């Protein structure tokens, strides 16, 4: 399983509310032979309620896996 570390959460505000969220991450496999880093943009709906680090990490993991699967097909 990928070990994911959230490094930064960039939140932009507009009109008194959240307008966009980018979650930067670093990741590696248990053997350390695969490294990933980047950011995942989240909609305000996806971010809402996921402020806890564990929940946010799960959202990022799911989005990374979905992105990798869609590129492989």
N, C-alpha and C positions, 0 to 999 in steps of 0.2 A: 504494500500500500504506500502511496505517496505521503511523505511527511510534509505538511504545508505550514508555512509560517507567514502570518500576515505581518507585513512590515509597515505599511502606511494605509490609512483610509482617508482619501481626499473627498471632502464633502463640499459641494457648491450650493450656495443659497441664493434664491431669487424670490422676490415678492413675499418675504417672510416665511418661506418654506424651503425644503430641500429640492434642488432642481436636478442634481446629478451626483453620482457617487462612483469613484474609481477606487478599487481595492488592490493595492500592490502586494505581491506575494513572492516568496522564494519557496522552492520545493525540491526535494530529492527523494530517490528511492532508498530503501534500507541499506543497500550495498554502497550507495554513494556514487554509482556509475552513471546515473541519469540526473541531470540538474535542469530545473525550469525556473524561470522568473519572468515577471511581467505584471500586467494589471488586468483586472476584470471589471468592465463597466457594469454597474447595476442600475436598474430602474428604481425609481423612488418606491414602487410597490415591493420590489425584491428586497430592498434595504430595510423597509419598515418592519420592525420586530426582530431584525437579525443583528442588532447591535452587539449582542453578547458574542465574544470571540469564538466560542465553540460553534454557535449557529452560523456565524459569518464564514468560518473555515469550511463548514459543510457546504454552504452555497458555492464558495469558490471551487472546492473539489469537484462538485457536480458539474459546474460550468466548464472546468478544464477538461474533464472526461468527455463531456458532450462535444466540445470543440474538437478534441483529438479524434473522436469517432466519426464526426461529420467530415473531416478532412481525409480520413482513410477510405471512405466509400467513393 
